Amino acid sequence: MPALLPDNVDIFKVFIYVKNQHIMSMGGPIDIDVKSIEVVMDMLETKQEDRERIFKGVYGLYHYALSLITDEAEAEGKP
């Protein structure tokens, strides 16, 4: 695994905690519970000036991962 860029380390730390905090539908995960991102940033004592960048990074990373999950499920013929 390649090293993370310094700006992405905090994003990855938060993502590791929240990656399974899905909002589910009958067909599977559709979004992330954004409150969980805020809770983890509070737990990690994230500086106020970094919170928006980290939130956007985690949200974007989650949706990228979700697209991979969705694409894989479609390739396997699952709804």
N, C-alpha and C positions, 0 to 999 in steps of 0.2 A: 504494500500500500504506500503510495507516495506521501510525503510529508505535507501537512496542511499549511497553507499560508497563514501568517500570524493573525490576520483579520478573521479567519475562519475557525480558529481554535475555539473561541467562545461559542460560536454557532454550533459547532459539532458537540461540545460538552452539553449544551441544552438539548440538542436533538437526541442524543443517546438516552436521556431521561424520558422524553415525551414521544418517541417514535411509535409507540403502541397505544397512544391515547386517541383512538379513532372515534369518529362519529360514524355509526354504522347505519346501513339501510338493509333491506332484504337481500340486495345483491352484493353486499360487502361494504368495505370502508369507503366513505365519500369525502371525508374531511378530517381535520385534526381538531381536537378540543383546544381552542386557543387559550382558554383560561389556564390550561396545564403549562403552557409556555410561560405565562406570567408568574405562576406559582414557582416554577423552577428557577426563573431569573431572580425572584425574591430569595429563594433558598440559597442561591449561589452569590447573593449580595451584588448583583450586577449594577454597575454604575448607571445612573440615570441617562447620561449622555450616550451610552452604548445600547440601551434597551431597544430603541426603534430598529437599529441596524440588525441586532441579533434576532429580534422578532421576525423581521422580514426575511432574514436568511433562513431561519428555522422553518418558517411557513413555506418558503420556496423549495427548500430541500425536501420537506415532507411531500409536497405535491409532485416533485420529480420522482421520489420513491413510489408514490401512489400510482403514477403513470406507468412505472415499470411493473408494478403488481397487476395493474389492469391489463396492460399489454400481454403479460404472461398468461393471465387467465383467459383472455380472448384467443390466444394462440393454442391453448389447450382445449378450446371449445366450451369453456364454462361461460355462463351468462354474466 
